[in-house]
């Protein structure tokens, strides 16, 4: 479960994913960052989460879905 310093989400991801077995799941919280991830001029935490979302989306090791509940939750399963 990732819910920590937003600027460190990618490094946390890169520590976790290689250690996971096939079928393992990561739940990541706050991936909508109060809707600010859609702002093209996002800065700070919103920019970090936007970059993280792009990173997760491009990661061929995982299947991921972003759920629009609360402040956003991504569920990612290792292939």
Secondary structure, DSSP 8 states (H G I E B T S, - for coil): -B-S-GGGHHHHHHHHGGG--TT-EEEEE-TTGGGGGG-TT--HHHHHHHHHHHHHHH-TTEEEEEE-STT-EEEEEE-
